[in-house]
Every structure is written in C-alpha cells, then in structure tokens.
C-alpha cells in the first residue's frame, strides 16, 4: 500500500486533498452516542438533519440523517475543489459518473457533489464557501487517511492522478490518500470503495470499545507502511477504519 500524507494551504484545502467526511445514518442521535464515546466528540446543530462533530471545539466530521431508507449507511470522503461543476465534468469525461450534481449546502457553507470513479467507488467533492472543511485532522480522534480499495490500482492512479495530479504527485505533494487492491484486505468480490480512517492512540483498546458499543470488527488489525489499521463498523453498519501510528 502506497504511503501518502495530506497537504493544505493557509486559506483552505488545495484541490485533491481530502477536506471533509460525513456519515449517512438512519439514527443520528444513536450516532452521536456511538462516536461521542468512541472518539470523545461532542455535537452541534449544523443544518437540516445534520450535526457537526467536534473535538475540543474543532469540527472534524458531520453526521446526517438518511432521507431514504434505501440509501447506504456509509462514511464518505470529500475532496476539495475550487470548481465542483468543472471537476464533475472532468470526472465524467474520464469515465466516472456524477451521482448527485453539485448542489449548495446549508446557509452559504459550500457546494457538494457525489461522484464515482470508473470502477464505481463513490466519493464526494467539496467547493468551500463558509465551511472550508476539517478544523482538525491527523490528530487522535480525527480524520487521518483515506484508502481506496480498487480492482486495478494502476488505472486508479491514472484516473486520480489526472484529476488531482499536483495534490498526489506534484513536487510538494503530501497527500493522505492511498490506493490498494481490494483483495489485499477484503474478499476479492467486494466492490471498489473508499475507507475513511480515524487516528487512535491504541488500536486494541478502541476495538474493545467498538464491540462494547455494539459495533463490529470487520478486519482485525494489520500493518501498513503508514501504521496499524483495523476496519470496523458502527452499531448502524457504517464502515470505517481506525489507524494507530
């Protein structure tokens, strides 16, 4: 698995940098209880049926209520862009799909879109306005990594490199976005997908807490070039990873 770390500029996140994550849940208050105890987050109302998750006052994620029970219960990573409409067009031209067209979010927070790469892995785009993204990342209890599990990692590198070349491969790049084969960690028949990683101080301890709170360990701890990782799901079925480094 390739090692990558993140970069941002002083006024926000540069294009191609993971800048935000959210979870789509059937029961947001239950999500607050689970993640509040797991990561020490507290919560504040954001907009509509969405709450901000905060760590020591810094925004680290959002929890949103699913508007349709048929929607997946899932964590989504969003990549920064100054032009969501333009980037969505480039994704379409490169063989991806636009699931949800760029749409304004909240009271002047920004513009979001959901898209897929050519293999069908879903990710988000975020064009910031009042909400630039993470107030904290890379620290314990916050986002630290996004891993794409793909069938063809060379094709993934070509696709994402074409979209986000400077953020991934430029001379000053320190991206926190890796690509690996699905079969390295999951059953080979599993569809390509992103896994959001949160940093933890003690992987073994956090897995005990996940189980106690009604979650499940999907993939036991394994070593990577960027730390010890385990894949888990919360008590509503949303999958994510914890990373000790």
Secondary structure, DSSP 8 states (H G I E B T S, - for coil): --------BTTB--TTSEEEEEEEES-HHHHHHHHHHHH--EEEEEETTEEEEEETTEEEEEEEE-SSTTS--EEEEEEE-S-HHHHHHHHHHTT-EEEEEEEEETTTTEEEEEEE-TT--EEEEEEESS--S-SS-SSTTSEEEEEEEES-HHHHHHHHHHHSHHHHHSTT----EEEEEGGGTS-TTS--EEEEEEEES-HHHHHHHHHHTT-EEEEEEEEETTEEEEEEE-TTS-EEEEEE-
